[in-house]
Amino acid sequence: VLSLCCEACKKVIFHVPSELEADTLVGRVDLKDCLPSAEFISSSDGNFKILEDGSVYTTSAVSLSAEKTTFTVLLKDIQEHVQKKIHVSLVEEEKKKTRHARDTVLKRTKRRWGPIPSVMIENSLGPFPLQIQQVQSDTAQNYTIYYSASGPGIDQDPKGLFYIERETGNIFATRAVDREQYPSFQIICFATTPDGYSPEVPLVHTIRIEDDNDNAPYFTQDLFEFSVPENSKPGILVGKVTAEDRDEPYTLHTTLKYRIVSQNPLVPPAFSLHGDTGVISVSSPQLDRELVSSYTLLVEVRDMAGQPFGLCTTGTVVIKIEDTNDNAPSFKQIQYETRVEENRVNVEILRVSVVDLDEPGSPGSGAVYEIIRGNDDRSFEITTDKNTNEGILCVVKGLDYESAKQRILVIAVNNEAPYMLAPYSQQLSQSTSSVTVHILDVDEGPVFKPCHLRLDVKECEDIGTSIGRYLAEDPETGNSEGICYRIPPGQCNWISIDEKSGEVRTIKVLDRDVAEMRRGQCNITVLAIDRNGKTGTGTIQVVIQPGNKNYPRILKTDYIMCRDRKPICLTAQDADESPYSTPFVYRITDRSLASMWKITRHNDNSVYLSPKGDIPFGTYSIPVSVIDNGGKVGEHNIKVNFCDCVTPTECGRSIPLSGGNVTLGVWAILAMILGSLLLLLILITICGCCGSGVMHRHVTDDCANHNLIISNTEAPGEEVMDHNIIPLQNTSDQGGYGIKTGDQQTFEMVKGRGHTLESVKGGGHQTLGSVKEAGGQPMMDTCRYSYSEWHNFTHPRLGEKVHLCRQDEEQKHSEDYLLSYNYEGKGSLAGSVGCCSDQHEEEALDFLDQLEPKFRTLAETCVKR
């Protein structure tokens, strides 16, 4: 059979012989591409049937009377309501042309040793032995051939079912065969000569057992159980029944049809069963669980596509109707009455019940009660008893007979699950009931009004301060006569209450920060006792308002400031709460220091402290006051060590300066002493030059070039080694040595070899001229003193003083005091000190006024920076 591929759902053409037997495969159509979800497959021509895989078979013998036969394959999807068609055309195949002799490849007689597979009908009635096939060899024309066979059914189980005649090659069956047990057999046939020669290759021959409809279909379950919600719409899927058939698949013997035989209860028909798929769906819109809770269906399955001669089996399907909340609960009574004593709390006073047609125990019948009117003060509460579905009405707040002698409540009921109404049904109404509660009068104790009193008290109030009154009333009389008050022990002991008047006073200084106070408040229970001994309780809540009891404190007061003068951040804290804490106000209380330092605001609790301009290095004690938002002042002394350093770790100790709270270093003090000594020596020299009566010399301005040396070198010179020092003169009391390089001389002052100033003076008064004569130098008739003469007079004395002022541990003079200067030659415009002898006596010391700023600059330079 030849099949041409055409587009699915449009048209399919099969080329077939003109005569077709029953159960003949015509072709196969593609159902999946046309409608994958097809549940119903049928043919418009009863002579053809279509299986689920798309195979087209003939149901009876068909003769193509015309050249072309057409029928339609109908596909349906019941759930999606989709239907499609496939048009099938059968065309008679053309007759094949006769092959020429020269084109023949195989001889016709050769086919006798390879026959087509044999077919044996299942459960055949005989007669037996029944011939089913014959095999012959073409070599039988030349040889005597004997035939034999082996395999299943011959010499293997089931043995003796088939045999082959030795001389003729006929194959016989000895008895009937069950296809479901043995669907086919493959035997091996042999052709041999009497001497054992095999002219033919052993032949594998297949014997197929053709199916007989000897098995009835059967359901896969003895009982099918399904469920569906009530009020379901028609077409809703309920379930699917399945059956099987042991006969050959894809034949009419296994083509099954389903149908409902009966339904219990009988009317109305509520379900439908799809004949091909076995799908059960709802057909009636009136499924009501309250009327019918379950249905029992008797269903039948029949093979041969449901034809009357097909085999059939019946099964049972039970469909349970699930409950939905389509019925509202209703009260059994529309009015109730009950009684309760006043002031009773958490007591049950009434039980109410309802009727609900929905399934008991389901959310659709579970009652939910609520009070919809008359419970504005929430004195009542209603709950549900899960076991009985009753409503329990309780009193949760004490009722007052004097206020109301009865209360009328309105109670409503609903279900736990939401309502699901049936189609075309009316809206459900809510059921309500009224309850009248009669309140019984009882003798009761005093009642505080209010029951909870709040008293606000300022922090740190004086002891005995009255902060309020707390009174109770007798409900029977409506006044406070005969009621006494007291505070039970075991509570925070902060206040007292007057026994008669109820006045509340403090007995301690209230502090928010103590452990007994939680968030600055304390609850105190107060008792009220009437004449009959009845008691009532109330609560006083003492709330302490924050006060300004703490002054702001600066956390850190010692700082080091290096030469970069980076501002110092001062931060203060105040233990008080707002509004008695931040923002803080910082001030420098000392006016002199306020002119040197300034404060810059950073944030609410921090400021920056920095100098206003250039200030000397040293340690400053700066008084700073910090004022909080409540006006409380905290005084602090901020110590700032203004140090000549790069990092604070490089800064050493310092000595306070006199006046102004400024300290100077040790080196600065020694430099000042050195300057004073140098000034003193210059004065002595002037007196020696001008006061000598022996020598009257005319001193020119050039003398200053040897006495006052102008130098622009401020750094200390290099240390002079001993082997480079050359004595300038051979005097035994000379303390100066020099190194001569070119036209300049560099001098280093050392200790005067054990001589003191007095020994140099020789115990008398020496002038510069006497020292010159003692040195053995020739007298010259000039106003000049040589540089060596000046050196011999001044340096031993200055060196001795420096040696006594400062020596380190290695007995070496400090480089900060012994500075070396280069000799810069003659020609200075300044006048010579030695020329002061020619001036008048009253003008001899006028030059000191001009030299004073220079010595001040020298002192400032010597301060360690």
Buried (B, 14 or more C-beta within 10 A) or exposed (E): BEBEEBEBBEEBBBBBBEEBEEBBBBBBBBBEEBBEEBBBBBBEBEBBBBBEEBBBBBBEEBEBEEEEBBBEBBBBBBEEEEEBBBBBBBBBBEEEEEEEEEEEEEEEEEEBBBBEEBEBBBEBEEEEBBEBBBBBBBBBEEBEBBBBBBBBBBEEEBEEBBBBBEEEBBBBBBEBBBBBEBBBBEBEBBBBBEEEEEBBEEBEBEBBBBBBBBBBBBBEEEEBEBEBBBBBEBEEBBBBBBBEBBBBEEBBBBBBBBBBEEBEEEEEEBBBBBBBBBBBBBBEEEBEBEEBEEBEBBBBBBBBBBEEEBBBBEBBBBBEBBBBBBBBBBBEEEEBEBEBBBBBEEEEBBBBBBBBBBBEEBEBBBBBBEBEEBBEEEBBBBEBEEEEBBBBBBBEBBBBBEEEEEBEBBBBBBBEBEBEEBEEEEEBEEBBBBBBBEBEEEEBBBBBEEEEBEBEBEBEBEEEBEBBBBBBBBBBEEEBEEBBBEBEEEBBEBBBBBEEEBBBBBEEEBBBEEEEBEEBBBEBEBBBBBEEEBEBBBBBEBBBEBBBBBBBBBEEBEBBBBEEEEBBEBBBBBEBBEEBBBEBBBEBBBEEBBEBBBBEEBEEBBBBBBBEEEBBBBBBBBBBBBBBBBEBEBEBEBEBBBBBBEEEEEBEEBEBBEEBBBBBBEBBBBBBBBBEBBBEBBEBBBBBBBEBEEBEBEBBBBBBBBBBBEEEEEEEBEEBEEEEBEEBBEBEBBBBBBBEEEEEBBBBBBBBEEBBBEBBBEEEEBBBBBBBBEBEBEEEEEBBBBBBBBBBBBBBBBBBBBBEBBEEEEEEBBBBBBBBBBBBEEEBEEBBBBBBBBBEEEEBBEBEEEEEEEBEEBBEEBBBE
